[in-house]
Amino acid sequence: MDAEQKNWNDVKARFKTGQEVEGRVTAKTPAGDLVDINAGFTTLLEVSQMPEPPPGQSAADLNPVGSAVKARIASFEETPERQIRLTQK
């Protein structure tokens, strides 16, 4: 097993689907927010997995860069990019 696979296995042992996590928004993208939950890489909180914004605001206005957010682990993407997806719903 290579080091990258071992790191991914360690992450999956520390975090479980449905687990509540807290992290900081590190960047905004058209797909959603990149969030650092101390997994060793940023995770994705997709726009579709954020709560409805208040009237007059968009999803981009929620969770400014640097803000703390709470979410749950929605899934582990077993693609070559190995991504954790988050949800706030």
Buried (B, 14 or more C-beta within 10 A) or exposed (E): EEEEEEBBEEBBEEBEEEEEBEBBBEEBEEEBBBBBBEBEBBBBBBBEBBEEEEEEEEBBEBBEEEEEBEBBBBEBEEEEEBBBBBBBE
